[in-house]
Amino acid sequence: MPEVTIEIGGRTFDVACQAGEEHFLQAAASMLNTEARVLSDQIGRLPEARMLLMAGLMLADKTAGLEDQVRGLQDQLSEMTADRDALRDQPAPERERVEVPVVPAVVTETLAELAARAESLASEVEEKAG
């Protein structure tokens, strides 16, 4: 069983852990050390047991807050999942027939004639102006 030296609140501790769990222990010790530093900055030097107790309680408080947030997010996720499932279970909406008006051929021909006349007039104006 590996033994890891950790530092919390300026004090070192040798702690045994399972093989491969060293990085988890270091991460947990780092979190505890952060809280212990806050205490020592605010209060000063504390007895070891009191410092560890207070730092542990501060972490427990943060953890409780995060657990509340997780529960709230899980509730939201459950609601959203239920809404999604309800939408999936609904029948597909009926298809609507959409009719697109078609421009009659007479209108197209008339517009083409008007365009040809306009071009012809423009050519005549250019000839007379030139």
DRENTI-922199 format. One line per 10 residues: their letters; for each residue x, y, z of C-alpha. Coordinates in nm, 4 decimals, padded with zeros to 6 digits. Example, Ala and Ser with C-alpha at 12.3 -4.5 7.8 and 13.67 -1.06 7.14 Angstrom:
# DRENTI-922199
as = 01.2300/-00.4500/00.7800 | 01.3670/-00.1060/00.7140
//
This chain:
# DRENTI-922199
mpevtieigg = 00.0000/00.0000/00.0000 | 00.1622/00.3265/-00.1100 | 00.2150/00.6005/00.1431 | 00.1711/00.9586/00.0311 | 00.2945/01.2683/00.2109 | 00.0383/01.5466/00.1996 | 00.0464/01.8990/00.3376 | -00.2553/02.0581/00.5011 | -00.2434/02.3925/00.6722 | 00.1370/02.3981/00.6775
rtfdvacqag = 00.1580/02.0549/00.8426 | 00.2648/01.7355/00.6709 | 00.0953/01.3988/00.7078 | 00.1881/01.0537/00.5826 | -00.1240/00.8784/00.4566 | -00.1588/00.5290/00.3100 | -00.3899/00.4633/00.0168 | -00.4693/00.1963/-00.2395 | -00.2293/00.1571/-00.5315 | -00.3354/00.3848/-00.8174
eehflqaaas = -00.5385/00.6119/-00.5875 | -00.2523/00.8494/-00.5081 | -00.3717/01.1247/-00.7416 | -00.7207/01.1169/-00.5836 | -00.5655/01.1477/-00.2395 | -00.3480/01.4382/-00.3567 | -00.6536/01.6132/-00.5063 | -00.8552/01.5686/-00.1854 | -00.5620/01.6890/00.0244 | -00.5270/01.9931/-00.2007
mlntearvls = -00.8935/02.0824/-00.1455 | -00.8584/02.0403/00.2300 | -00.5368/02.2432/00.2273 | -00.7126/02.5268/00.0439 | -00.9778/02.5455/00.3163 | -00.7134/02.5183/00.5906 | -00.5230/02.8103/00.4359 | -00.8390/03.0219/00.4419 | -00.8776/02.9435/00.8124 | -00.5151/03.0159/00.8957
dqigrlpear = -00.5304/03.3442/00.6999 | -00.8430/03.4517/00.8873 | -00.7815/03.3114/01.2356 | -00.4125/03.2355/01.2567 | -00.2537/02.9220/01.3928 | -00.5044/02.6624/01.5168 | -00.4548/02.3302/01.6896 | -00.4255/02.0550/01.4309 | -00.7498/01.8785/01.5222 | -00.9513/02.2022/01.5194
mllmaglmla = -00.7998/02.3131/01.1870 | -00.8811/01.9776/01.0249 | -01.2316/01.9782/01.1725 | -01.3085/02.3306/01.0522 | -01.1572/02.2720/00.7056 | -01.3542/01.9477/00.6765 | -01.6753/02.1241/00.7760 | -01.6133/02.3975/00.5194 | -01.5643/02.1347/00.2499 | -01.8732/01.9481/00.3671
dktagledqv = -02.0737/02.2718/00.3400 | -01.9526/02.3284/-00.0160 | -02.0268/01.9654/-00.1002 | -02.3799/01.9934/00.0411 | -02.4402/02.3030/-00.1732 | -02.3149/02.1242/-00.4827 | -02.5307/01.8214/-00.4047 | -02.8345/02.0517/-00.3845 | -02.7435/02.1967/-00.7242 | -02.6988/01.8483/-00.8691
rglqdqlsem = -03.0412/01.7422/-00.7353 | -03.1981/02.0519/-00.8900 | -03.0296/01.9826/-01.2235 | -03.1371/01.6176/-01.2075 | -03.4961/01.7319/-01.1494 | -03.4729/01.9672/-01.4474 | -03.3265/01.6895/-01.6588 | -03.6084/01.4543/-01.5556 | -03.8677/01.7162/-01.6517 | -03.7001/01.7830/-01.9848
tadrdalrdq = -03.6721/01.4112/-02.0549 | -04.0423/01.3657/-01.9760 | -04.1279/01.6600/-02.2051 | -03.9139/01.5148/-02.4824 | -04.0752/01.1732/-02.4437 | -04.4222/01.3306/-02.4490 | -04.3356/01.5123/-02.7712 | -04.2022/01.1918/-02.9255 | -04.5216/01.0081/-02.8334 | -04.7457/01.2650/-03.0014
paperervev = -04.8678/01.1751/-03.3478 | -04.7027/01.3568/-03.6324 | -04.8941/01.6640/-03.7450 | -05.1131/01.6205/-04.0508 | -04.9535/01.7219/-04.3745 | -05.0824/02.0395/-04.5265 | -05.1301/02.0800/-04.8944 | -04.9660/02.3985/-05.0111 | -05.0564/02.5279/-05.3530 | -04.8122/02.7526/-05.5263
pvvpavvtet = -04.9768/02.9809/-05.7788 | -04.8441/02.9398/-06.1280 | -04.8054/03.2426/-06.3486 | -05.0229/03.1852/-06.6546 | -04.8398/03.1571/-06.9851 | -05.0339/03.4555/-07.1230 | -04.8866/03.6814/-06.8570 | -04.5345/03.5563/-06.9270 | -04.5792/03.6114/-07.3021 | -04.7207/03.9591/-07.2461
laelaaraes = -04.4287/04.0535/-07.0215 | -04.1839/03.9238/-07.2848 | -04.3561/04.1377/-07.5520 | -04.3416/04.4441/-07.3270 | -03.9728/04.3856/-07.2616 | -03.9056/04.3510/-07.6356 | -04.0934/04.6759/-07.7057 | -03.9017/04.8557/-07.4301 | -03.5710/04.7357/-07.5752 | -03.6796/04.8448/-07.9218
laseveekag = -03.7748/05.1895/-07.7959 | -03.4468/05.2179/-07.6083 | -03.2575/05.1302/-07.9280 | -03.4506/05.3922/-08.1264 | -03.3788/05.6571/-07.8604 | -03.0080/05.5700/-07.8693 | -03.0031/05.5935/-08.2506 | -03.1720/05.9316/-08.2531 | -02.9556/06.0603/-07.9710 | -02.6379/05.9321/-08.1293
//
